């Protein structure tokens, strides 16, 4: 490694690797150089001139955001000449910028406002009338106020480079230049809102947050998005128990600042007026509100009666509930109800992958690996639609580290735009993989992400294919929902305990799976916790007593229920969830809906009502039990998770004895604008013109591969 470059900034002797930009080298030393157009991770623009610095023996001020450090360089970042230049820059920026800070949504968070307070003049030298252009609404989410825009081009670059969408561009030139959308007067894009959050001023504002509150009026709560399984950290702005907005500007969590439309805007289901706020019990054929005491007593009595007569229970859990709730639910089913008839909607065949990788270490990829791997292969997934953060990670890896990306999919995907795309219908993936064998074998390492079409024996075949390449290979079994991986890990399965141990190890017999539960004509009780299985399959047992934990009554399952418990959403409770790559992160209570309880509390209260001892019943206590008892979760670093970090599980524990049922693996097929049953209740998701969208139908698809020579070659579908 080359010797570091030595230089001086504001009297401090510093050193940094050759090629480091001055603005970054100074930042590492705690010296902040202000800038509007510069942003980590996207291309350099040098448009705002706010980062001008004085370099000794250089006749003019230099732009720190494009200036590499040099041996012996002496830099002054706050000299009188520099302060005068920055003051002049701000005067120019304010020429037509409206002074409407009291009503601007960026007030209190505006980078321009901060710099004017620091460097600006007390009064302006300009007396001319400010030019005004009416505000434009580009979508239900994005509003644009051109006079506020300082033309830093951050929004254009993050959309084009970061997301690969290029929905924003520049119209006109010079003083008349402005940001323009990709469809004339409106946007057709991912509606992710990254352009709004990255904007340093109030030029781009959010349709969900406009004129509602101020940053200092909210409590900022970091939790995990409740939609897809990528496990993105989202910081909720909560006022009086209501969620005002979501972002991740503090760059905490596995996702840095990235959020898709669901993570940033689809929290609005939480304040939906149809939320249940009281338990319901069916009386004379109608569901009537009752107290919690009556509802719990009714269910506990029925459960006890059915258990006493040796009746049949069926329990269907959720892939949205927390690890603690899933763990306690399977414990309640097996120890209190005495049944192994417990399952959930499986969206990926995790158990088969673990069995196929038996005895190996370092074979499961963590989320961070997607940004560092030398090569990646996506099989049977429209990654940008179904797993937007994973797609963002791969794209960032390609931009920053030149990773090579391959995609074997039934239709066009965004990875085709910068990688090698091959079309293959489900069931014919391995024909396409054989055609890529020589290229993949030439890579130094490979990370394989595969969707639900690869299940059962196909997973073993995929692992054998990876072994045949003769290179290190890691795998990600793609699952769909926020805690799909956690539900599987916690043993919400008919034949597997937490940690993928067979139920026979606890002296139990395997139970009925989800399909068998719904099809059983002799079922006495069906308890559904946070799921909607009757949307896919009717209940065969006409006289079964149905109990549902749900947020909304209008789901197919809740309408069939005899008792409905109003449940909290993931944004209203504490606990942990496990993302698609096995990273455990913390849920933190933010919002509050009166009259609801967490599923953990409901399970604990039912156990108490039935005089059963479940032991630990608080989120903290149950998590400690998980860390003690569940293989792969043992000795997870409590401090890392408690402080908002992510800790990787390691569930490989030898062979997994189970009944392989690949027909039970059913992908949700969600797009960026759908989220299963939950998506029905998000007005924002349903309002954008792209909703509901479709998989393998990317309007931003521009298939090519980029050679080292810069040659653009069309990818031929196979």
SEVOTI-277803 format. One record per residue (C-alpha): residue in three letters; residue number from 1; y, x, z. Coordinates in steps of 0.05 Angstrom, whole numbers, always signed. Layout:
BEGIN
   residu   num        Y        X        Z
      ala   NUM        Y        X        Z
...
//
This chain:
BEGIN
   residu   num        Y        X        Z
      unk     1       +0       +0       +0
      unk     2      +69      +27      -19
      unk     3     +116      +49      +35
      unk     4     +165       -5      +58
      unk     5     +237       -3      +35
      unk     6     +287      +16      +90
      unk     7     +356      -15      +90
      unk     8     +411      -40     +137
      unk     9     +438     -111     +147
      unk    10     +497     -124     +193
      unk    11     +484      -59     +230
      unk    12     +409      -71     +239
      unk    13     +360      -21     +210
      unk    14     +307      -62     +175
      unk    15     +247      -50     +129
      unk    16     +209      -96      +83
      unk    17     +159      -90      +26
      unk    18     +188      -71      -41
      unk    19     +208     -133      -81
      unk    20     +226     -175      -20
      unk    21     +288     -217      -31
      unk    22     +346     -199      +14
      unk    23     +353     -271      +38
      unk    24     +281     -270      +63
      unk    25     +283     -201      +92
      unk    26     +346     -219     +132
      unk    27     +313     -284     +155
      unk    28     +253     -246     +182
      unk    29     +302     -205     +224
      unk    30     +336     -268     +250
      unk    31     +397     -262     +205
      unk    32     +411     -327     +170
      unk    33     +444     -324     +102
      unk    34     +467     -394      +82
      unk    35     +444     -423      +16
      unk    36     +440     -491      -17
      unk    37     +399     -478      -80
      unk    38     +349     -428      -52
      unk    39     +285     -458      -24
      unk    40     +220     -424       -4
      unk    41     +163     -434      -53
      unk    42     +202     -456     -114
      unk    43     +235     -416     -169
      unk    44     +302     -381     -160
      unk    45     +364     -415     -186
      unk    46     +425     -376     -161
      unk    47     +468     -437     -174
      unk    48     +507     -450     -110
      unk    49     +537     -381      -96
      unk    50     +535     -396      -21
      unk    51     +491     -336       -5
      unk    52     +540     -284      -30
      unk    53     +538     -219      +11
      unk    54     +574     -153       +9
      unk    55     +532      -92      -10
      unk    56     +565      -25       +1
      unk    57     +578      +15      -63
      unk    58     +572      -48     -104
      unk    59     +638      -71     -135
      unk    60     +625     -146     -130
      unk    61     +593     -193      -80
      unk    62     +519     -203      -93
      unk    63     +474     -264      -91
      unk    64     +424     -254      -35
      unk    65     +373     -304      -61
      unk    66     +358     -263     -123
      unk    67     +373     -192      -97
      unk    68     +312     -150      -79
      unk    69     +321     -101      -22
      unk    70     +331      -29      -43
      unk    71     +323      +37       -7
      unk    72     +386      +55      +32
      unk    73     +420      -11      +18
      unk    74     +475      -29      +68
      unk    75     +491     -103      +70
      unk    76     +545     -143     +106
      unk    77     +531     -218     +110
      unk    78     +592     -240     +151
      unk    79     +650     -195     +130
      unk    80     +719     -224     +117
      unk    81     +708     -219      +42
      unk    82     +642     -257      +48
      unk    83     +672     -311      +92
      unk    84     +730     -320      +43
      unk    85     +681     -327      -15
      unk    86     +639     -378      +21
      unk    87     +701     -417      +41
      unk    88     +722     -418      -32
      unk    89     +653     -441      -54
      unk    90     +656     -499       -5
      unk    91     +725     -519      -31
      unk    92     +698     -524     -101
      unk    93     +637     -564      -78
      unk    94     +683     -613      -43
      unk    95     +728     -623     -103
      unk    96     +696     -690     -121
      unk    97     +648     -696      -62
      unk    98     +666     -760      -25
      unk    99     +685     -751      +48
      unk   100     +641     -808      +71
      unk   101     +602     -772     +124
      unk   102     +607     -831     +174
      unk   103     +567     -876     +127
      unk   104     +525     -824      +91
      unk   105     +451     -826     +110
      unk   106     +451     -750     +113
      unk   107     +503     -749     +168
      unk   108     +480     -704     +224
      unk   109     +429     -669     +179
      unk   110     +472     -648     +120
      unk   111     +471     -574     +102
      unk   112     +539     -581      +67
      unk   113     +568     -613     +129
      unk   114     +542     -556     +172
      unk   115     +571     -503     +126
      unk   116     +639     -537     +122
      unk   117     +642     -538     +198
      unk   118     +625     -464     +198
      unk   119     +666     -437     +139
      unk   120     +709     -493     +112
      unk   121     +784     -502     +111
      unk   122     +818     -551     +157
      unk   123     +851     -585      +97
      unk   124     +840     -585      +22
      unk   125     +886     -553      -30
      unk   126     +864     -606      -80
      unk   127     +908     -667      -87
      unk   128     +878     -696     -151
      unk   129     +841     -763     -149
      unk   130     +766     -753     -139
      unk   131     +722     -773     -197
      unk   132     +676     -829     -179
      unk   133     +610     -853     -209
      unk   134     +574     -914     -183
      unk   135     +511     -903     -143
      unk   136     +446     -914     -180
      unk   137     +379     -940     -156
      unk   138     +322     -905     -193
      unk   139     +265     -939     -156
      unk   140     +254     -980      -93
      unk   141     +250     -913      -57
      unk   142     +302     -868      -91
      unk   143     +377     -878      -94
      unk   144     +424     -828     -128
      unk   145     +498     -819     -112
      unk   146     +524     -770     -165
      unk   147     +591     -753     -132
      unk   148     +554     -726      -71
      unk   149     +509     -682     -114
      unk   150     +524     -607     -111
      unk   151     +477     -590     -169
      unk   152     +431     -544     -130
      unk   153     +372     -568     -172
      unk   154     +325     -568     -114
      unk   155     +300     -638     -131
      unk   156     +287     -619     -204
      unk   157     +247     -557     -184
      unk   158     +205     -589     -129
      unk   159     +186     -646     -175
      unk   160     +170     -603     -235
      unk   161     +140     -542     -201
      unk   162     +113     -568     -135
      unk   163      +86     -635     -158
      unk   164      +77     -621     -232
      unk   165     +110     -688     -249
      unk   166     +178     -666     -278
      unk   167     +208     -735     -266
      unk   168     +278     -707     -257
      unk   169     +322     -666     -303
      unk   170     +394     -647     -318
      unk   171     +439     -690     -362
      unk   172     +504     -665     -394
      unk   173     +535     -597     -381
      unk   174     +588     -564     -339
      unk   175     +630     -609     -294
      unk   176     +597     -671     -325
      unk   177     +526     -648     -307
      unk   178     +484     -695     -265
      unk   179     +412     -707     -245
      unk   180     +376     -757     -289
      unk   181     +309     -793     -283
      unk   182     +252     -788     -332
      unk   183     +254     -860     -358
      unk   184     +325     -873     -377
      unk   185     +353     -910     -317
      unk   186     +292     -908     -272
      unk   187     +236     -864     -245
      unk   188     +163     -866     -261
      unk   189     +131     -814     -217
      unk   190      +91     -803     -153
      unk   191     +148     -835     -112
      unk   192     +134     -783      -60
      unk   193     +206     -775      -37
      unk   194     +202     -699      -37
      unk   195     +267     -699      -77
      unk   196     +302     -738      -22
      unk   197     +278     -694      +35
      unk   198     +293     -629       -2
      unk   199     +364     -651      -21
      unk   200     +414     -612      +22
      unk   201     +466     -667      +19
      unk   202     +466     -743      +14
      unk   203     +460     -748      -62
      unk   204     +388     -774      -58
      unk   205     +374     -825       -5
      unk   206     +314     -866      +16
      unk   207     +307     -941       +4
      unk   208     +270     -948      +70
      unk   209     +320     -912     +114
      unk   210     +389     -927      +84
      unk   211     +442     -950     +133
      unk   212     +391     -963     +188
      unk   213     +403     -910     +241
      unk   214     +423     -838     +256
      unk   215     +379     -778     +271
      unk   216     +404     -772     +343
      unk   217     +386     -845     +356
      unk   218     +313     -835     +342
      unk   219     +255     -804     +379
      unk   220     +218     -756     +332
      unk   221     +143     -760     +341
      unk   222      +94     -715     +304
      unk   223      +28     -749     +287
      unk   224      -23     -753     +231
      unk   225      -17     -798     +170
      unk   226      -65     -856     +174
      unk   227      -81     -864     +100
      unk   228     -122     -812      +61
      unk   229     -166     -758      +92
      unk   230     -122     -698      +78
      unk   231      -94     -700     +149
      unk   232      -21     -690     +134
      unk   233      +26     -684     +194
      unk   234      +81     -736     +191
      unk   235     +141     -737     +238
      unk   236     +159     -809     +254
      unk   237     +231     -827     +270
      unk   238     +222     -882     +322
      unk   239     +277     -925     +351
      unk   240     +263     -980     +402
      unk   241     +189     -978     +385
      unk   242     +200     -987     +310
      unk   243     +188     -933     +257
      unk   244     +251     -919     +218
      unk   245     +227     -863     +173
      unk   246     +175     -809     +165
      unk   247     +179     -737     +141
      unk   248     +156     -668     +161
      unk   249     +218     -626     +156
      unk   250     +198     -582     +214
      unk   251     +139     -557     +170
      unk   252      +88     -568     +225
      unk   253      +17     -586     +210
      unk   254      -30     -564     +154
      unk   255      +15     -594     +101
      unk   256      +79     -556     +113
      unk   257     +133     -603      +86
      unk   258      +89     -640      +36
      unk   259      +79     -715      +42
      unk   260      +58     -765      -11
      unk   261      +86     -835      -18
      unk   262      +37     -861      +34
      unk   263      +53     -809      +86
      unk   264     +128     -814      +77
      unk   265     +138     -889      +65
      unk   266      +75     -930      +76
      unk   267      +85     -935     +151
      unk   268     +117    -1003     +140
      unk   269      +51    -1039     +150
      unk   270      +62    -1024     +223
      unk   271     +123    -1071     +226
      unk   272      +91    -1124     +181
      unk   273     +108    -1193     +209
      unk   274      +34    -1213     +201
      unk   275      +12    -1164     +256
      unk   276      -32    -1196     +308
      unk   277       +0    -1195     +377
      unk   278      -49    -1236     +419
      unk   279     -125    -1243     +421
      unk   280     -155    -1302     +384
      unk   281     -217    -1342     +402
      unk   282     -248    -1394     +356
      unk   283     -244    -1463     +389
      unk   284     -266    -1526     +352
      unk   285     -269    -1487     +288
      unk   286     -200    -1455     +293
      unk   287     -176    -1388     +320
      unk   288     -130    -1400     +378
      unk   289      -88    -1349     +417
      unk   290     -114    -1334     +487
      unk   291     -101    -1283     +541
      unk   292     -134    -1215     +539
      unk   293     -173    -1233     +602
      unk   294     -204    -1295     +569
      unk   295     -219    -1259     +504
      unk   296     -253    -1200     +539
      unk   297     -292    -1246     +585
      unk   298     -316    -1288     +525
      unk   299     -341    -1228     +487
      unk   300     -372    -1194     +548
      unk   301     -410    -1258     +566
      unk   302     -437    -1266     +496
      unk   303     -457    -1192     +491
      unk   304     -493    -1197     +558
      unk   305     -530    -1260     +539
      unk   306     -554    -1232     +472
      unk   307     -575    -1167     +505
      unk   308     -613    -1205     +559
      unk   309     -654    -1244     +509
      unk   310     -667    -1183     +465
      unk   311     -623    -1206     +409
      unk   312     -599    -1165     +350
      unk   313     -531    -1129     +350
      unk   314     -496    -1098     +291
      unk   315     -435    -1052     +300
      unk   316     -392    -1029     +243
      unk   317     -341     -976     +259
      unk   318     -280     -949     +223
      unk   319     -258     -888     +185
      unk   320     -186     -900     +210
      unk   321     -199     -899     +285
      unk   322     -195     -835     +326
      unk   323     -251     -787     +343
      unk   324     -248     -811     +415
      unk   325     -254     -884     +394
      unk   326     -312     -869     +347
      unk   327     -348     -828     +400
      unk   328     -340     -882     +453
      unk   329     -360     -937     +404
      unk   330     -427     -904     +388
      unk   331     -437     -890     +461
      unk   332     -424     -963     +478
      unk   333     -471     -987     +423
      unk   334     -528     -942     +444
      unk   335     -521     -942     +519
      unk   336     -491    -1011     +535
      unk   337     -516    -1055     +478
      unk   338     -580    -1015     +469
      unk   339     -576    -1014     +394
      unk   340     -576     -961     +339
      unk   341     -550    -1012     +289
      unk   342     -484     -977     +279
      unk   343     -452     -952     +215
      unk   344     -387     -946     +177
      unk   345     -362     -946     +105
      unk   346     -386     -879      +80
      unk   347     -343     -849      +26
      unk   348     -376     -780      +21
      unk   349     -444     -751      +34
      unk   350     -425     -701      +89
      unk   351     -494     -701     +122
      unk   352     -529     -679      +59
      unk   353     -480     -623      +48
      unk   354     -490     -597     +119
      unk   355     -565     -600     +110
      unk   356     -561     -564      +42
      unk   357     -519     -509      +75
      unk   358     -565     -503     +135
      unk   359     -563     -436     +169
      unk   360     -502     -410     +132
      unk   361     -435     -390     +160
      unk   362     -367     -392     +127
      unk   363     -392     -441      +74
      unk   364     -346     -499      +90
      unk   365     -274     -491      +67
      unk   366     -215     -502     +113
      unk   367     -151     -534      +88
      unk   368     -115     -467      +86
      unk   369     -169     -439      +39
      unk   370     -143     -481      -19
      unk   371      -79     -441      -19
      unk   372     -112     -373      -16
      unk   373     -177     -379      -57
      unk   374     -181     -339     -121
      unk   375     -213     -397     -159
      unk   376     -227     -471     -148
      unk   377     -271     -522     -181
      unk   378     -257     -597     -176
      unk   379     -316     -642     -192
      unk   380     -310     -718     -200
      unk   381     -243     -729     -166
      unk   382     -173     -747     -190
      unk   383     -147     -700     -138
      unk   384      -72     -714     -147
      unk   385      -85     -789     -137
      unk   386     -140     -788      -84
      unk   387     -123     -724      -46
      unk   388      -50     -709      -63
      unk   389      -41     -654      -11
      unk   390     -104     -616      -34
      unk   391      -78     -622     -105
      unk   392      -10     -595      -82
      unk   393      -45     -537      -47
      unk   394      -83     -517     -110
      unk   395      -21     -522     -153
      unk   396      +18     -479     -104
      unk   397      -39     -429     -104
      unk   398      -36     -426     -180
      unk   399      +40     -417     -180
      unk   400      +43     -365     -124
      unk   401      -23     -329     -129
      unk   402      -47     -343     -200
      unk   403     -111     -377     -177
      unk   404     -155     -404     -233
      unk   405     -172     -477     -228
      unk   406     -227     -515     -264
      unk   407     -237     -591     -266
      unk   408     -299     -629     -287
      unk   409     -279     -702     -287
      unk   410     -291     -766     -326
      unk   411     -218     -771     -347
      unk   412     -152     -731     -350
      unk   413     -127     -702     -285
      unk   414      -66     -662     -266
      unk   415     -107     -599     -257
      unk   416     -116     -598     -333
      unk   417      -42     -582     -339
      unk   418      -51     -512     -312
      unk   419     -126     -501     -310
      unk   420     -189     -512     -350
      unk   421     -207     -586     -357
      unk   422     -274     -611     -380
      unk   423     -292     -685     -389
      unk   424     -359     -708     -362
      unk   425     -383     -777     -344
      unk   426     -414     -787     -274
      unk   427     -485     -763     -277
      unk   428     -470     -711     -330
      unk   429     -430     -663     -288
      unk   430     -482     -608     -289
      unk   431     -482     -605     -365
      unk   432     -408     -589     -361
      unk   433     -419     -540     -304
      unk   434     -471     -502     -345
      unk   435     -418     -493     -399
      unk   436     -371     -463     -347
      unk   437     -424     -419     -314
      unk   438     -403     -353     -345
      unk   439     -329     -364     -328
      unk   440     -345     -384     -256
      unk   441     -393     -327     -246
      unk   442     -338     -278     -266
      unk   443     -293     -302     -210
      unk   444     -290     -261     -145
      unk   445     -300     -325     -104
      unk   446     -301     -400     -114
      unk   447     -282     -462      -75
      unk   448     -317     -526      -98
      unk   449     -288     -595      -83
      unk   450     -332     -653     -103
      unk   451     -324     -729     -100
      unk   452     -371     -785      -83
      unk   453     -407     -785     -151
      unk   454     -441     -721     -126
      unk   455     -487     -745      -70
      unk   456     -558     -740      -46
      unk   457     -600     -692      -88
      unk   458     -540     -678     -132
      unk   459     -507     -642      -73
      unk   460     -568     -597      -65
      unk   461     -566     -584     -140
      unk   462     -492     -566     -134
      unk   463     -505     -518      -77
      unk   464     -562     -487     -118
      unk   465     -513     -480     -176
      unk   466     -463     -445     -130
      unk   467     -518     -398     -106
      unk   468     -536     -381     -178
      unk   469     -466     -354     -191
      unk   470     -477     -295     -146
      unk   471     -408     -299     -114
      unk   472     -382     -326      -47
      unk   473     -375     -402      -52
      unk   474     -345     -452       -4
      unk   475     -350     -527       -7
      unk   476     -309     -589       +9
      unk   477     -343     -657       +9
      unk   478     -286     -704       -8
      unk   479     -282     -766      +36
      unk   480     -229     -820      +30
      unk   481     -197     -843      +94
      unk   482     -158     -812     +152
      unk   483     -219     -803     +197
      unk   484     -278     -812     +150
      unk   485     -301     -742     +168
      unk   486     -292     -756     +242
      unk   487     -331     -821     +240
      unk   488     -390     -783     +211
      unk   489     -383     -725     +259
      unk   490     -379     -772     +319
      unk   491     -445     -806     +302
      unk   492     -423     -873     +276
      unk   493     -488     -873     +237
      unk   494     -554     -909     +248
      unk   495     -598     -848     +251
      unk   496     -551     -792     +274
      unk   497     -518     -777     +340
      unk   498     -452     -740     +348
      unk   499     -458     -671     +317
      unk   500     -512     -694     +267
      unk   501     -570     -693     +316
      unk   502     -624     -744     +302
      unk   503     -626     -805     +347
      unk   504     -698     -788     +366
      unk   505     -670     -731     +408
      unk   506     -642     -784     +454
      unk   507     -706     -824     +454
      unk   508     -679     -876     +405
      unk   509     -703     -906     +340
      unk   510     -659     -906     +277
      unk   511     -622     -971     +267
      unk   512     -598    -1013     +209
      unk   513     -545     -986     +163
      unk   514     -483    -1025     +142
      unk   515     -515    -1062      +84
      unk   516     -576    -1080     +125
      unk   517     -533    -1106     +182
      unk   518     -494    -1152     +136
      unk   519     -558    -1175     +101
      unk   520     -599    -1188     +165
      unk   521     -611    -1263     +171
      unk   522     -629    -1257     +245
      unk   523     -566    -1220     +267
      unk   524     -540    -1249     +332
      unk   525     -476    -1208     +341
      unk   526     -432    -1169     +292
      unk   527     -377    -1126     +322
      unk   528     -329    -1097     +271
      unk   529     -280    -1045     +296
      unk   530     -222    -1030     +248
      unk   531     -259    -1045     +183
      unk   532     -265    -1100     +132
      unk   533     -338    -1099     +108
      unk   534     -338    -1172      +86
      unk   535     -290    -1154      +30
      unk   536     -350    -1119       -3
      unk   537     -410    -1159      +20
      unk   538     -419    -1228      +52
      unk   539     -451    -1237     +120
      unk   540     -522    -1266     +113
      unk   541     -528    -1291     +185
      unk   542     -490    -1356     +184
      unk   543     -493    -1365     +259
      unk   544     -477    -1295     +280
      unk   545     -424    -1286     +334
      unk   546     -371    -1242     +301
      unk   547     -321    -1200     +340
      unk   548     -267    -1161     +303
      unk   549     -216    -1109     +325
      unk   550     -161    -1117     +273
      unk   551      -86    -1112     +261
      unk   552      -82    -1171     +212
      unk   553     -116    -1239     +210
      unk   554     -114    -1245     +134
      unk   555     -172    -1197     +121
      unk   556     -238    -1226      +99
      unk   557     -274    -1202     +161
      unk   558     -221    -1226     +211
      unk   559     -221    -1296     +180
      unk   560     -296    -1301     +194
      unk   561     -290    -1278     +266
      unk   562     -303    -1317     +329
      unk   563     -260    -1270     +370
      unk   564     -205    -1224     +344
      unk   565     -176    -1169     +386
      unk   566     -106    -1146     +363
      unk   567     -113    -1071     +354
      unk   568      -62    -1015     +353
      unk   569      -50     -975     +290
      unk   570      -60     -899     +288
      unk   571      +16     -892     +297
      unk   572      +12     -928     +364
      unk   573      -40     -887     +402
      unk   574      -62     -819     +425
      unk   575     -125     -783     +404
      unk   576     -150     -736     +350
      unk   577     -174     -742     +278
      unk   578     -214     -696     +233
      unk   579     -191     -686     +162
      unk   580     -232     -677      +99
      unk   581     -239     -602     +111
      unk   582     -260     -609     +184
      unk   583     -192     -592     +215
      unk   584     -179     -630     +280
      unk   585     -108     -652     +294
      unk   586      -74     -694     +346
      unk   587      -50     -766     +340
      unk   588      +11     -780     +383
      unk   589      +36     -848     +402
      unk   590     +102     -866     +369
      unk   591     +112     -939     +353
      unk   592      +92     -999     +396
      unk   593      +72    -1070     +378
      unk   594      +72    -1115     +439
      unk   595       +7    -1149     +456
      unk   596      -39    -1098     +422
      unk   597      -88    -1049     +453
      unk   598     -121     -987     +426
      unk   599     -194     -993     +405
      unk   600     -210     -942     +460
      unk   601     -181     -989     +513
      unk   602     -217    -1049     +483
      unk   603     -284    -1013     +486
      unk   604     -271     -989     +557
      unk   605     -249    -1058     +581
      unk   606     -311    -1091     +551
      unk   607     -355    -1040     +585
      unk   608     -320    -1054     +651
      unk   609     -328    -1129     +640
      unk   610     -402    -1119     +629
      unk   611     -408    -1075     +692
      unk   612     -428    -1015     +650
      unk   613     -407     -944     +665
      unk   614     -385     -906     +603
      unk   615     -356     -848     +642
      unk   616     -293     -820     +611
      unk   617     -249     -873     +578
      unk   618     -179     -841     +568
      unk   619     -165     -803     +503
      unk   620     -157     -738     +541
      unk   621     -222     -747     +580
      unk   622     -262     -768     +520
      unk   623     -236     -709     +480
      unk   624     -259     -662     +535
      unk   625     -328     -694     +532
      unk   626     -329     -685     +457
      unk   627     -309     -612     +465
      unk   628     -367     -604     +513
      unk   629     -422     -644     +480
      unk   630     -412     -648     +404
      unk   631     -437     -589     +363
      unk   632     -382     -562     +318
      unk   633     -328     -588     +366
      unk   634     -350     -547     +425
      unk   635     -295     -502     +453
      unk   636     -243     -525     +403
      unk   637     -178     -492     +425
      unk   638     -145     -547     +466
      unk   639      -77     -512     +467
      unk   640      -74     -508     +391
      unk   641      -89     -581     +382
      unk   642      -45     -605     +440
      unk   643      +15     -568     +412
      unk   644       +8     -600     +343
      unk   645      -35     -548     +309
      unk   646     -100     -555     +271
      unk   647     -167     -527     +295
      unk   648     -226     -521     +247
      unk   649     -294     -549     +267
      unk   650     -359     -513     +250
      unk   651     -413     -566     +247
      unk   652     -468     -525     +213
      unk   653     -525     -529     +263
      unk   654     -589     -521     +223
      unk   655     -626     -574     +186
      unk   656     -601     -646     +191
      unk   657     -658     -696     +199
      unk   658     -635     -762     +171
      unk   659     -652     -817     +122
      unk   660     -614     -800      +57
      unk   661     -584     -863      +29
      unk   662     -539     -841      -28
      unk   663     -529     -913      -50
      unk   664     -488     -923      +14
      unk   665     -437     -872       -9
      unk   666     -382     -915      -39
      unk   667     -315     -884      -56
      unk   668     -254     -927      -43
      unk   669     -223     -908     -110
      unk   670     -153     -908      -79
      unk   671      -94     -883     -119
      unk   672      -28     -857      -93
      unk   673       -6     -929      -86
      unk   674      -67     -962      -55
      unk   675      -98     -952      +13
      unk   676     -157     -999      +21
      unk   677     -143    -1061      +64
      unk   678      -84    -1025      +97
      unk   679      -47    -1020      +31
      unk   680      -43    -1095      +25
      unk   681       +6    -1097      +83
      unk   682      +54    -1043      +60
      unk   683     +112    -1076      +23
      unk   684     +136    -1008       -2
      unk   685      +70     -989      -34
      unk   686      +67    -1056      -69
      unk   687     +139    -1054      -93
      unk   688     +139     -991     -136
      unk   689     +127    -1003     -210
      unk   690      +70     -952     -211
      unk   691      +29     -994     -161
      unk   692      -30    -1002     -159
      unk   693      -41     -948     -211
      unk   694     -108     -924     -237
      unk   695     -152     -862     -229
      unk   696     -158     -813     -288
      unk   697      -96     -843     -321
      unk   698      -41     -792     -307
      unk   699      +23     -805     -346
      unk   700      +42     -733     -332
      unk   701      -21     -706     -364
      unk   702       -5     -648     -412
      unk   703      -71     -612     -421
      unk   704      -67     -537     -432
      unk   705      -91     -472     -403
      unk   706      -44     -415     -395
      unk   707      -72     -348     -417
      unk   708      -48     -282     -389
      unk   709      -13     -269     -454
      unk   710      +27     -333     -447
      unk   711      -10     -367     -504
      unk   712      -17     -443     -496
      unk   713      -85     -469     -517
      unk   714     -105     -541     -520
      unk   715     -165     -560     -479
      unk   716     -217     -598     -519
      unk   717     -254     -653     -481
      unk   718     -328     -645     -482
//
